[in-house]
């Protein structure tokens, strides 16, 4: 089963403590069915000093969340929408907004 969201898509969080927040997808992990959304689901992580973090200490970063908690925001109608698939004449499969019937990719 393919994922309906991709990197750089804008999504809205549907459930949990982050409900209603909008953000851009930074990373998608298809094997875990999860994605990391910018500035949502923030966690604190204790880091040892290393080359990337010379100071070390407690840093805040985004944690992955399951894709069932996310809904794509259509770039054209700018509403949260479900995604359908449509085959073009060239045989290429494209994502389609269920509300405005516009091709997303």
VEXLO-684736 format. One record per residue: residue number from 1; residue in three letters; y, z, x of N, C-alpha, C, O in turn. Coordinates in steps of 0.02 Angstrom, whole numbers, plus 50000, padded with zeros to 5 digits. Layout:
[NUM, "ALA", [Y, Z, X], [Y, Z, X], [Y, Z, X], [Y, Z, X]],
...
***
This chain:
[1, "UNK", [49941, 50000, 50042], [50000, 50000, 50000], [50062, 50000, 50044], [50069, 50042, 50088]],
[2, "UNK", [50107, 49954, 50033], [50168, 49950, 50072], [50221, 49998, 50045], [50220, 50018, 49987]],
[3, "UNK", [50266, 50017, 50089], [50320, 50061, 50069], [50377, 50021, 50038], [50389, 49964, 50057]],
[4, "UNK", [50411, 50051, 49990], [50466, 50017, 49956], [50533, 50029, 49989], [50582, 49997, 49972]],
[5, "UNK", [50535, 50076, 50038], [50597, 50089, 50073], [50590, 50070, 50146], [50535, 50073, 50174]],
[6, "UNK", [50645, 50051, 50176], [50646, 50031, 50246], [50702, 50066, 50283], [50745, 50097, 50252]],
[7, "UNK", [50701, 50061, 50348], [50754, 50089, 50390], [50821, 50058, 50371], [50825, 49998, 50355]],
[8, "UNK", [50874, 50097, 50373], [50943, 50077, 50357], [50956, 50070, 50282], [51012, 50053, 50263]],
[9, "UNK", [50907, 50083, 50238], [50919, 50084, 50166], [50958, 50147, 50148], [50952, 50198, 50181]],
[10, "UNK", [50997, 50143, 50095], [51031, 50202, 50068], [50989, 50229, 50011], [50971, 50191, 49966]],
[11, "UNK", [50975, 50294, 50012], [50932, 50325, 49962], [50965, 50387, 49934], [51012, 50414, 49963]],
[12, "UNK", [50939, 50409, 49876], [50961, 50472, 49846], [50898, 50517, 49842], [50844, 50492, 49828]],
[13, "UNK", [50907, 50582, 49854], [50852, 50630, 49851], [50843, 50652, 49779], [50892, 50671, 49746]],
[14, "UNK", [50781, 50650, 49754], [50767, 50664, 49683], [50750, 50736, 49669], [50767, 50761, 49615]],
[15, "UNK", [50717, 50771, 49715], [50694, 50839, 49702], [50707, 50885, 49761], [50725, 50863, 49816]],
[16, "UNK", [50699, 50949, 49748], [50705, 50999, 49801], [50776, 51025, 49809], [50819, 51011, 49768]],
[17, "UNK", [50787, 51063, 49863], [50852, 51094, 49875], [50905, 51042, 49893], [50965, 51057, 49889]],
[18, "UNK", [50884, 50983, 49913], [50931, 50930, 49933], [50944, 50881, 49876], [50972, 50827, 49887]],
[19, "UNK", [50924, 50898, 49815], [50929, 50853, 49757], [50999, 50826, 49747], [51048, 50864, 49747]],
[20, "UNK", [51005, 50760, 49739], [51069, 50728, 49726], [51105, 50703, 49788], [51153, 50665, 49783]],
[21, "UNK", [51082, 50724, 49847], [51115, 50702, 49909], [51098, 50629, 49923], [51041, 50607, 49912]],
[22, "UNK", [51147, 50592, 49948], [51136, 50523, 49968], [51138, 50518, 50043], [51173, 50557, 50076]],
[23, "UNK", [51100, 50471, 50071], [51099, 50463, 50143], [51064, 50399, 50163], [51033, 50365, 50122]],
[24, "UNK", [51071, 50383, 50227], [51042, 50323, 50256], [50977, 50343, 50290], [50973, 50396, 50320]],
[25, "UNK", [50926, 50300, 50285], [50862, 50315, 50316], [50866, 50300, 50391], [50886, 50245, 50411]],
[26, "UNK", [50848, 50350, 50431], [50849, 50343, 50503], [50782, 50318, 50529], [50779, 50275, 50573]],
[27, "UNK", [50728, 50345, 50501], [50661, 50327, 50525], [50612, 50331, 50467], [50616, 50375, 50425]],
[28, "UNK", [50564, 50284, 50465], [50511, 50283, 50415], [50444, 50292, 50450], [50431, 50259, 50501]],
[29, "UNK", [50402, 50337, 50423], [50336, 50349, 50451], [50283, 50331, 50399], [50264, 50374, 50359]],
[30, "UNK", [50259, 50268, 50400], [50213, 50245, 50347], [50147, 50282, 50345], [50119, 50292, 50291]],
[31, "UNK", [50120, 50304, 50402], [50056, 50339, 50403], [50060, 50406, 50367], [50010, 50429, 50338]],
[32, "UNK", [50118, 50438, 50370], [50127, 50503, 50337], [50162, 50496, 50270], [50174, 50546, 50236]],
[33, "UNK", [50179, 50435, 50249], [50217, 50422, 50187], [50281, 50463, 50184], [50297, 50492, 50132]],
[34, "UNK", [50316, 50466, 50240], [50378, 50505, 50242], [50433, 50468, 50278], [50421, 50418, 50313]],
[35, "UNK", [50494, 50493, 50270], [50552, 50462, 50301], [50602, 50517, 50320], [50602, 50571, 50290]],
[36, "UNK", [50644, 50502, 50370], [50697, 50547, 50390], [50762, 50519, 50364], [50780, 50462, 50379]],
[37, "UNK", [50798, 50559, 50324], [50861, 50537, 50294], [50918, 50574, 50329], [50914, 50634, 50342]],
[38, "UNK", [50971, 50536, 50343], [51029, 50562, 50379], [51062, 50621, 50341], [51076, 50616, 50282]],
[39, "UNK", [51073, 50676, 50377], [51107, 50737, 50352], [51074, 50769, 50291], [51109, 50800, 50251]],
[40, "UNK", [51008, 50762, 50283], [50973, 50797, 50229], [50911, 50830, 50259], [50886, 50809, 50311]],
[41, "UNK", [50888, 50883, 50226], [50828, 50921, 50247], [50836, 50947, 50318], [50791, 50938, 50360]],
[42, "UNK", [50893, 50978, 50332], [50908, 51002, 50400], [50866, 51064, 50417], [50859, 51109, 50375]],
[43, "UNK", [50839, 51065, 50478], [50802, 51123, 50503], [50832, 51145, 50569], [50867, 51107, 50602]],
[44, "UNK", [50818, 51208, 50587], [50840, 51233, 50652], [50779, 51233, 50698], [50725, 51256, 50680]],
[45, "UNK", [50788, 51206, 50759], [50733, 51201, 50806], [50754, 51235, 50871], [50809, 51222, 50896]],
[46, "UNK", [50711, 51277, 50898], [50725, 51311, 50962], [50703, 51264, 51018], [50644, 51245, 51022]],
[47, "UNK", [50750, 51246, 51062], [50736, 51199, 51116], [50744, 51233, 51184], [50791, 51270, 51195]],
[48, "UNK", [50696, 51220, 51228], [50703, 51241, 51298], [50752, 51194, 51332], [50759, 51136, 51311]],
[49, "UNK", [50786, 51216, 51384], [50829, 51170, 51421], [50787, 51115, 51453], [50736, 51129, 51485]],
[50, "UNK", [50809, 51052, 51445], [50777, 50995, 51478], [50830, 50942, 51491], [50889, 50956, 51483]],
[51, "UNK", [50810, 50883, 51512], [50859, 50831, 51529], [50902, 50811, 51470], [50962, 50800, 51477]],
[52, "UNK", [50872, 50806, 51410], [50910, 50785, 51352], [50956, 50842, 51327], [51013, 50829, 51307]],
[53, "UNK", [50931, 50904, 51328], [50970, 50962, 51306], [50976, 51011, 51364], [50935, 51056, 51371]],
[54, "UNK", [51027, 51001, 51407], [51035, 51043, 51466], [51045, 51116, 51447], [51021, 51161, 51481]],
[55, "UNK", [51082, 51128, 51393], [51097, 51196, 51372], [51037, 51231, 51342], [51026, 51290, 51353]],
[56, "UNK", [50997, 51193, 51303], [50942, 51224, 51266], [50970, 51260, 51205], [51026, 51246, 51184]],
[57, "UNK", [50932, 51307, 51177], [50956, 51347, 51121], [50931, 51320, 51054], [50882, 51283, 51051]],
[58, "UNK", [50967, 51337, 51001], [50947, 51318, 50933], [50987, 51256, 50913], [51048, 51257, 50913]],
[59, "UNK", [50951, 51203, 50895], [50984, 51141, 50872], [50965, 51129, 50799], [50912, 51150, 50776]],
[60, "UNK", [51009, 51094, 50764], [50993, 51074, 50695], [50976, 51000, 50694], [51011, 50959, 50724]],
[61, "UNK", [50922, 50983, 50660], [50902, 50913, 50655], [50870, 50900, 50587], [50852, 50946, 50551]],
[62, "UNK", [50864, 50835, 50570], [50835, 50816, 50506], [50759, 50820, 50510], [50729, 50801, 50561]],
[63, "UNK", [50728, 50845, 50457], [50655, 50847, 50453], [50633, 50791, 50406], [50671, 50771, 50362]],
[64, "UNK", [50572, 50766, 50415], [50547, 50713, 50370], [50537, 50740, 50299], [50521, 50798, 50289]],
[65, "UNK", [50545, 50695, 50250], [50530, 50712, 50181], [50487, 50656, 50151], [50492, 50598, 50171]],
[66, "UNK", [50445, 50674, 50102], [50399, 50626, 50072], [50439, 50573, 50034], [50490, 50588, 50003]],
[67, "UNK", [50415, 50510, 50038], [50452, 50455, 50007], [50452, 50459, 49931], [50493, 50426, 49899]],
[68, "UNK", [50406, 50498, 49901], [50407, 50505, 49828], [50468, 50545, 49805], [50486, 50543, 49746]],
[69, "UNK", [50501, 50580, 49850], [50562, 50618, 49833], [50625, 50576, 49841], [50680, 50601, 49827]],
[70, "UNK", [50618, 50514, 49863], [50676, 50471, 49876], [50677, 50411, 49829], [50624, 50386, 49809]],
[71, "UNK", [50737, 50389, 49811], [50745, 50328, 49771], [50799, 50285, 49801], [50854, 50309, 49817]],
[72, "UNK", [50784, 50222, 49808], [50830, 50174, 49838], [50892, 50164, 49794], [50887, 50161, 49733]],
[73, "UNK", [50949, 50158, 49826], [51011, 50140, 49791], [51023, 50066, 49802], [51028, 50043, 49860]],
[74, "UNK", [51026, 50028, 49748], [51036, 49955, 49752], [51104, 49940, 49783], [51154, 49968, 49761]],
[75, "UNK", [51107, 49896, 49834], [51171, 49879, 49864], [51218, 49842, 49818], [51279, 49846, 49826]],
[76, "UNK", [51192, 49806, 49768], [51234, 49767, 49723], [51262, 49808, 49666], [51323, 49810, 49655]],
[77, "UNK", [51217, 49842, 49628], [51241, 49880, 49570], [51255, 49953, 49587], [51279, 49990, 49545]],
[78, "UNK", [51239, 49974, 49648], [51250, 50041, 49676], [51226, 50097, 49629], [51259, 50147, 49620]],
[79, "UNK", [51166, 50086, 49600], [51133, 50136, 49558], [51064, 50150, 49588], [51033, 50104, 49616]],
[80, "UNK", [51039, 50211, 49581], [50970, 50225, 49602], [50922, 50183, 49559], [50929, 50182, 49498]],
[81, "UNK", [50875, 50150, 49590], [50832, 50105, 49553], [50762, 50103, 49580], [50750, 50118, 49639]],
[82, "UNK", [50715, 50085, 49536], [50647, 50071, 49559], [50647, 50002, 49590], [50693, 49963, 49580]],
[83, "UNK", [50595, 49988, 49628], [50592, 49925, 49665], [50531, 49885, 49642], [50476, 49912, 49638]],
[84, "UNK", [50542, 49821, 49628], [50488, 49777, 49612], [50479, 49726, 49668], [50521, 49721, 49712]],
[85, "UNK", [50424, 49690, 49667], [50411, 49638, 49716], [50411, 49571, 49682], [50387, 49564, 49625]],
[86, "UNK", [50438, 49520, 49717], [50440, 49453, 49688], [50423, 49403, 49743], [50446, 49410, 49800]],
[87, "UNK", [50384, 49353, 49725], [50367, 49301, 49772], [50417, 49244, 49766], [50430, 49220, 49711]],
[88, "UNK", [50445, 49224, 49822], [50492, 49167, 49821], [50453, 49102, 49826], [50393, 49102, 49836]],
[89, "UNK", [50489, 49046, 49819], [50457, 48980, 49822], [50425, 48969, 49891], [50375, 48934, 49897]],
[90, "UNK", [50456, 48998, 49943], [50430, 48989, 50011], [50367, 49031, 50023], [50335, 49024, 50075]],
[91, "UNK", [50348, 49073, 49975], [50289, 49115, 49982], [50304, 49183, 50011], [50259, 49223, 50023]],
[92, "UNK", [50368, 49197, 50024], [50387, 49261, 50053], [50395, 49313, 49998], [50422, 49298, 49944]],
[93, "UNK", [50372, 49375, 50011], [50376, 49429, 49963], [50441, 49467, 49974], [50455, 49488, 50030]],
[94, "UNK", [50481, 49476, 49921], [50546, 49509, 49927], [50549, 49569, 49880], [50515, 49572, 49829]],
[95, "UNK", [50591, 49618, 49899], [50604, 49676, 49856], [50658, 49658, 49805], [50706, 49624, 49822]],
[96, "UNK", [50649, 49681, 49743], [50695, 49664, 49689], [50715, 49728, 49652], [50673, 49771, 49639]],
[97, "UNK", [50780, 49734, 49637], [50806, 49790, 49598], [50782, 49782, 49526], [50788, 49728, 49497]],
[98, "UNK", [50754, 49836, 49496], [50729, 49833, 49428], [50786, 49834, 49376], [50775, 49814, 49319]],
[99, "UNK", [50846, 49856, 49396], [50902, 49860, 49348], [50941, 49795, 49344], [50953, 49770, 49290]],
[100, "UNK", [50961, 49768, 49403], [51004, 49708, 49401], [50965, 49645, 49421], [50995, 49591, 49424]],
[101, "UNK", [50901, 49651, 49435], [50858, 49594, 49452], [50881, 49555, 49514], [50864, 49497, 49522]],
[102, "UNK", [50919, 49588, 49558], [50944, 49556, 49619], [50896, 49568, 49677], [50868, 49623, 49684]],
[103, "UNK", [50887, 49518, 49720], [50846, 49525, 49780], [50881, 49570, 49829], [50940, 49560, 49844]],
[104, "UNK", [50846, 49620, 49854], [50877, 49670, 49898], [50879, 49647, 49971], [50929, 49656, 50005]],
[105, "UNK", [50826, 49617, 49995], [50824, 49595, 50065], [50861, 49530, 50075], [50864, 49505, 50131]],
***
